Amino acid sequence: MGAQAKQAGPGLDRGASFPVPLEAAGPASPRLIIEEVRTHLGHEEAEVTSTLALGRDRFTGSAACRAGERPIWELAAAASVAAIQHYLKHRSTDPSTPQVQLLDVVAFTTGIGQEVIAATVRLAHDSRQTDLHGSALVHSDRSRAAVAAALDAVFRYLGRVSAAAPEVRWEQFDLPAAPPELTSPDPAVGPIEDEGHLPGTSPPPAGIGAVEPAPPSRSPRGFPSAGVVISPPAIHAAAIDSRGSILAEARRPVRGGVAPETTLSLAVQAVREVIANMDGAGQLTGIGVAVPGQLLRDEGVCVSSGEFPNWRDVPLTAHFAGELALPVAFISPAHAAAYAEFSFGAARGIADLLYVRVGADIDAALILGGRPALTRLAPGQAGHIVIEAGGARCICGESGCWQALAGREALIARVVKAMRNGTPSAVGAAADNQAAAVTPALIVRMASTGDAVARRALEETGNYLGLGLANLIALFGPQAVIVDSQPAAVGAALLRAAEASLKSTPRAGLLSHCVLLSPELGESSAVIGAAAWAARNGS
């Protein structure tokens, strides 16, 4: 099996031909290894060829560019991804092979002087795709590290998911299974069914989120169901089907300082608009309500909310049940988004998931054994765990909180500080040296062009984000972690910086059984998850 699998790719500094024996990450028996990486430099073209070995079989890929156009280490990563594509093509029992594409590979130095190569690889199958991230420390040469980073992204992911779907097999060998979202539909890890819970998991305990009994003529759980997320600056309502597709949606602007009665009235209006626009999709079976703050789910009460300062013991269930005559279930926005990614998105089929959303604050949610890990009073405000004693002051009054060091405002503050110190930068020029014009999206964009101030801000923020993630990964042992932030490019950049930071510390071993993923569902994840939660629990 020596066929070539060509893939165009980027490249780096010139180097002579050399063999690089390297063991790929991820459990596999027999072991899949990188047998050789060779470089050929001509007068007009540079080419790198990578060979994977699996027992007697060989899988070869190559990447080329015009001589001197790109660095050789980037070509090495692209060649290895092409070899992986060859491997998947010859080992997959699925007639339509998942496609693997190298999106990006970069080199940078962390704050403690460690050089890191980070790679982003896209796996696509039919209409679904997942972006994976991997990284490796540079020990002796960049090409070796670039190969390791690309393999780290792909094989750690495939190996981790195989435990959740052992019935999906590769031909002849006991190898990592393909991710459920990239294979043909599998009844064992399919979409939520009308019974209201994922196959293979038990129904939730009676009474969770259930305050008003469902009318006898209506199924207490199932689809279509609706969700509504109430969080400034907008209320977002939507109805979904059993595959997580949005059937109808509506939005209303909302401010945090208005009276709770006004906010709830707007939310009910949005849900009624959704019902009116469902076009014969069926009668709603329930509504999931996602509100930030401290929630007494059994009682259907929001005790308090940082985004709604005037809210004290607001009876949400009574309001929605009375206005809409629907069963109501409650969940935090972070848990809703996590549940959506678990049910329909990047983490589909993964039983244990840690979801972290980075915004003005940092929120986290857990899926354990296929079900959200909820407590009776659960704000889920992981941003207030202390990761640096005596660190930056947080809005809660404590010092060294995670969100004060790794949140959106912390990222912006690092750039603004450099601007005020007179440090010249592209990000400062783009913002006309106005602090109010600095945004996370601008910082990420300028970092991608090589701006030192923007890159340093991302590195420092990623370092602190990695510290918090390491604590949560060590505590809960998830199979996968999703880091979400809007816009998506910001979340991807923070995830890459956090992983690079983790890899440069003794805690790198935490990632040996945990894959870092980018979210798939975007800003609709919370409303989709709230609706799915209602389908499972609204009774």
Number of C-alpha atoms within 10 A of each C-alpha: 11 11 11 16 22 19 21 16 24 24 28 17 14 16 15 9 13 11 14 16 14 17 15 22 22 21 19 16 11 12 16 22 19 25 19 17 26 18 24 16 18 11 8 10 13 24 22 27 26 30 25 25 19 17 11 6 11 19 26 28 27 27 28 26 19 15 17 17 15 18 19 30 28 27 32 34 35 35 34 33 30 30 30 26 24 25 22 19 18 14 16 19 15 16 9 13 19 21 18 23 19 24 15 17 23 15 19 17 17 19 13 9 9 16 18 25 27 25 29 22 24 19 19 18 17 13 7 14 18 20 22 24 28 28 30 26 23 21 11 8 10 24 26 22 25 31 29 27 29 32 28 26 26 26 23 24 27 20 22 23 26 21 16 20 20 12 11 22 18 17 12 9 12 14 21 24 23 24 25 23 24 20 21 14 11 13 8 15 18 19 20 21 17 16 15 21 23 20 16 10 11 11 14 12 8 9 14 19 25 22 19 20 14 20 13 7 6 15 19 23 25 26 29 27 31 34 32 30 28 27 21 17 12 17 24 24 33 29 31 26 24 20 15 24 13 19 18 19 22 19 20 16 14 18 15 19 13 13 13 18 13 11 23 18 13 19 26 18 17 21 26 16 17 21 23 11 15 19 10 8 15 12 13 22 24 34 33 33 31 28 25 24 22 21 26 20 24 16 17 26 18 22 16 18 20 11 17 21 13 15 19 14 15 19 15 22 25 16 17 23 18 12 13 14 16 25 30 33 30 31 29 27 29 28 29 29 30 32 31 28 28 24 27 24 23 26 31 23 25 26 20 23 30 26 25 24 23 22 18 15 20 25 24 24 27 24 21 18 15 22 20 20 13 18 11 12 14 18 25 21 17 19 26 20 16 19 20 14 10 11 15 16 14 18 12 9 8 16 20 19 27 26 31 28 29 28 25 21 17 22 25 22 17 18 26 23 13 16 20 13 9 11 13 15 17 18 27 26 11 14 16 12 18 13 16 10 14 20 19 25 16 18 26 23 18 20 20 14 12 12 18 17 24 27 24 18 22 27 24 22 25 27 24 23 29 24 21 22 22 19 15 17 19 13 9 13 19 24 24 24 26 25 25 31 26 16 12 17 16 23 23 24 23 28 24 26 27 27 26 28 28 24 21 21 12 8 15 14 12 18 22 14 17 22 27 23 24 25 27 21 18 16 16 16 22 29 30 33 35 37 37 36 35 32 36 26 28 31 26
